[in-house]
Amino acid sequence: MATKANAAITSTALRDLEDAFAADDTNRVMQNAVTQVSAQKLAVRRDVVAEADHSFSVKLDHWEVTAQKGSGRCWLFAGLNVLRAAAMKKMKLKNFEFSQNWPLFWDKLEKANYFLESIIDTADRPAGDRTVAFLLSDPISDGGQWNMFVDLIEKYGLVPKTAMPETESSSNTGVMNQLLVAKLRQGAYILRDLHASGAPLADLRAAKLEFLTTVHRILSIHLGTPPTTFDWQWHDKNDKFHRDANMTPKRFAKKYVSAPLDDYVCLVHDPRTSSPVGRTFTVEYLGNVVGGKPVVYLNVEMPLLKRVARRTLGDGEPVWFGCDTSKQMDRDVGMWDVRLQDYESIYQTDFALDKATRLEYGATAMNHAMVFTGVDIKSGKPRRWRVENSWGDATGQKGFFLMNDSWFDEHLFEIAARKKYLPQKLRAALDRKPIVLPAWDPMGSLARVSAIGQPPSCTCAVSP
């Protein structure tokens, strides 16, 4: 074991630090500036902002952006924003939103069941076991993954926003989440205590059902009662009236979701050695619907990931993606660029780590999902991407952002795409048994985004 001798900061060392700071006039200038203006704003490079051009050679959107408000539902909003493009075309509408509150309700209920089943599955381990401790640390966040979104639609369908509108708690999930977390941790204690006393599995499942009854009650109070049937009627852009009477959520989804959801795969760029290129992998205890399809990623090289995104946009379909939105981003300008903020000049140091190392050392992780609705191609190569965010129209260009291609390389991790865009060799790789990464692996981080208890880098909610 390393000795502690000479390890403490001595008074002499402290004086040396203070003298070194005072000896450099740049430090005083930066101190004066940063104590008056946020470092994030001060670091923005004017020359990079001046280069921002929100024109794109391929642009799909003609609709208004959505707003997830004080919640971590980015993945649900992004998924629904992919699907609503085709729904608007089919219904001849200029603007339309599926209910985002609807999948939130079912996701919370399913996650509660998934968490309690995971607790039952690990009940023979001590509470200090790393996996058990991880499960207890985040029983029911707002976040999720594309596969989890698909599982919800296939099981519960969809409804228009008018059939299950937003509530105060769907737009601001913090208080509701705190109550759910408290109840689920109580449930975890009861289930583990029953197991320790020798109770059979049937008794644990009966106790679990009692907790799910309470969770359902809490969700109904906060989010409203999900409709079983509804009438959907609208005037299209030609002012023609339409009515779909006595619709069920599953019939509505079948009629207006044209994308073959079972044909999508999650492509990721994970440069770590634990995730070999051309292999599938999954994260232990990552999911929401017990019995649903597992969250599986296919690791590919970045050029292929970009090529698939470009082809999808070229075929007229938006692209769902996950990234670390907190890096080199300005909400007001609506821009991501690896050169956007010059922190090096402020602090006279660099923050250089490559993408793989950032993942391994907790310096990056997926914390936001959005949608590509355009790309600008020059000389056969993408140079910037158009992004539909879900932070409302007060940020960016009425809610749309610009992502320079250099940022895509460094801070984007995942897209959802149809299998048809993959080379045959990679399609065959989808049939291999996935590598299982531990529950706390950063590739599961998008499912842990929440309006409370967020990791410090999380900027998923509209309000930072």
Phi, psi and omega in degrees: 000139181294140178283152179269358180299135179064018182268336184283158174281114181275166178297326178293315178298321180296318178296321178297319177298314181296319180294319179297321178294314184291336184285344183252114182298332179299324179298320180292319178299314181292324176297315178300320182289310187288337175284351180246331184230144180299141179300326180299316179287319182297329184281347183297128179275120183297323182295327178288317178299321181296336179279349184299127180225113184270031173258146186220141179287334174237120182218122184261327193284142172216022186239173179273152179282164178255173183223116178279347177056220186275056181217167177255037185271022186308317183295324176289315178299315181298316178299314180293328178291330173294315185285330186288338179301312179289325179295318178299319179296318182291323181271358181058049180247146175281332179210145181196146174226132164290156175293123175274340177289326181302302180292334177300315180303308185288328177297317179296317180295316181293321179295324177299315178295318180297317179296312182294324175294323177295324177295318177298318182296330183252017187295339181275000179264154177292155181299334179278356175303139187299321180292316178298315179299322178295315179301317181290335182288338185209072186293328189200075179278177179277341191285176180181180182236166182304314181299325178292322176299314180296318179302320180295317181295316182294329182272323189242348181077199181219161175221156174290161185300328181294334182282332175212082185288173177297152170237173178302322184280332176289328179275341179219088193277356189304307183295315179301317180297319179301318180292317179295318178299316180299317182291320182289326175292325174297317178298320178299318179297313181298313182297316180292325178293318177299316180297317181297331180277358178092012180296143179289164182302324180300323179291322178295320180292324177295319177295322178299318181297324177297319178292322177296326176299318178293317179300316179299320179296316179298316180297319180295322179293319184276324189248351183093169180271122180298134181288146174267327174220160180197161172258130177245118179222148186199160170258127180281182185292348174262010179068023175272135183274140178225151175215130169248101185273147174053047179278148169258157179303322181287324176292322180297315179296318180297324184282323190247359172257107184267343182290136177283087189299330180285356181260004182268150176226149177268114176264132180232155169247102179235102186279006180286154180291340179289347182232082184298144176297138180086005179243151173269152174210162179222171179242130182300137178059034175253113180169181176225318183263114176296126183090355177281181178289139180290156174281111183235134177249147170248119183277126182227166175288150183301318179303321179292318180302317178295318181298319178294317178299317179298315182295321179297313178297320179297332177272006172089018182239131176297162185236121175285136178212160178237141185207178171260089188290345186285346185271129172049056184230141173233116184293320185292315178288329183076059190208144168235132178202135183295344179259005192296317184241124184260077177287335181300319181289327179292314188257356180054047176203163177253163180237038191281117167219142178284171187300317180297316181293322177299320177294316184292329185253017173073020181269355177202158175185157175295128177225006179202143174242140180215194184225133169279131175238006179189166177206146177251118183253130176225129182054037176080005182234144176287138176241340173203157184234142177265131187240128170269114179268178178233039180253019181080181187264008181273349179247157178062212177263083185054039175096350178262144184240162175249129177242112176290149188298330178297324179291321177308313182301317190273326193235359174263139185240334194207145167225156171258128185215158177286145182298335185297340180276353183273145170300153184303323181299320180284330175297321178294329180295338180294339182274351181281151178295128185288148170292138181258116175267155183295159186303329184270006181299142183297342178287356173258006190293330182297333178280356181250012177285135183211165175281347173229156177063030182288149169296153185305331183274356187287127176231032184292317181289157182298315180273120182291000000 
